[in-house]
């Protein structure tokens, strides 16, 4: 599987809200530098697992719509919108945020990420 296909599979899965699935995709030494509307945060393996567990408590479904994805060697750039369905209203899809992400793949896993996001 190409790095681009691997990233697509990641975003098509429920990995963002299911830590069991997330563990299949991320490298044990993963680091993400994330610039959001709230500021800067750096995340590692444990903080990503914790985030997925927290999101799982609030959302029953997660869907990513990719608008752009570009592959160059082991780097994948992806622009997407993240939609969720809440526990309170599982029939309505809600836009969570827009994202721009650059992934570095190592050992066939997501290893290093550079992300920017804006809440809808």
N, C-alpha and C positions, 0 to 999 in steps of 0.2 A: 504494500500500500504506500502510495506517495505521501509526503508530508502534508500536502494540501488535502488529500482524501482523509488523512488521519484527523486533521483539524475539523473538517466538515463532519466527520463521524462524531467527534467530541460535541460539537454544537447541536447535532441532531439528537443526541442522547439526552437523558435527564441528569447528566453529571452536575449541572449547576445547582440542582436542588436535591441530589442524592449522593451522599459521600461514598457509598459503596461503589457506584459507577465511576465517580470522580477518581477514586484510587487507581482504576484501571488505566487512566489517561495521563496522570501526572507523575513526574520524576520525583524521587524522594528528596532531591536537593532543589526543588523548584523555588524560584523567587519571582514575584511580580511587583513591579513598580507601577502604582496605580494613581493617576491624577484624576480626581473627580471634582464635581462642583462643591464638595465638602472639603477638599484639600488633598494632600498627599498621604498615601499609606503604602507601606511595603508589606507584602504577604509572603508567607512560606508555606510549606506542606501542611503543618498543623493548623495554621490560621485559615487556610483554604478549606480544609475538612470541617472546621468549626463553622465557617460561613455557610457551606452547603447544608450542614445540619440545622442552622438557624433558618435558612430560607425554606427548608423542608417543613418547618413548623408553621409557616405562614401561607405557603403556596402548594396547591395540589397538582399544578401543571406548569411547565416552563417550556417556552417555545422561542427559538431564535430564528430571525429572518435575516439572512446574510444578503447584503446588497453588493459587496465587493470582496473578492478574495484573490490575492496575488501570491505566487510562490517564487522564491528565488533561493536556490540551494536549500539550506536547512531553515530558512526564515519564511514565515507565512504572515502576510498582512491581511487582516479581515475587518471589515466594517459591517456592523450588524445592529439590529434592534432586538431588545429582549422583552418578550411578552410573558405575562404570568396569569394564572387563574388563582384567586384567593380561596381559602377554606370557606370564608363567609359567603362568597358568590362564585361558585365553581363554573357557572355557565357563561360568565362574562370575562372576556380576555382584556387585560389591562397592559398598556405599555409601561414598562418599568423604567427603561433608559435606553439611550443610544450609546454605542461603544465603538472605539477604534482600538485595535489590538495588533501588536506585532509579537508573534510567537517564535521562539527558537526551539527547535526539536533536537533532543539528544537521547541516544539509546532508545529511539522510537517512542519517546514520551515528551510531553510538554515540559520544557526545562526552564526557560526564561521568558518572561512576558513583560511587555511595556504597554500599558493601557490608559486610555483617556475615556471618560464617560460624562454624560450629561443627562440628568434626570429629565423625564418628559414633562 
